[in-house]
Amino acid sequence: MRSPSQAKFPALETVTCPAVSTQAAAYYLCRAPKTLQNWASNSTGPIRPVRINGRLAWPVSEIRRAHGLQQEAQQ
């Protein structure tokens, strides 16, 4: 049985949009959303967000890179 958060976010390999919300990125990175917000405000962390209409958006390519998935796709 899937947990509610698993039902909310598709598998990272199937995400086609260029960036995801803080909540989705936190799910994929196994971190709390507040941790990602701290990364953004302090310019720390392995991934840098972009701002879209004043909101944080996390590049899917960077999330995949953090998981090692980007390298597999390029080979």
ZICOR-V101361 format. One line per field, one symbol per residue. burial: I if it has 24 or more other ideal C-beta (glycine too) atoms within 12 Angstrom, else O. A space follows every 50 residues. Layout:
burial = ???
This chain:
burial = OOOOOOOOIOOIOOIOOOIIIIOIIIIIIOOOIOOIOOIIOOOOIOIIIO OOOOOIIIIIIIIIOIOOOOOOOOO
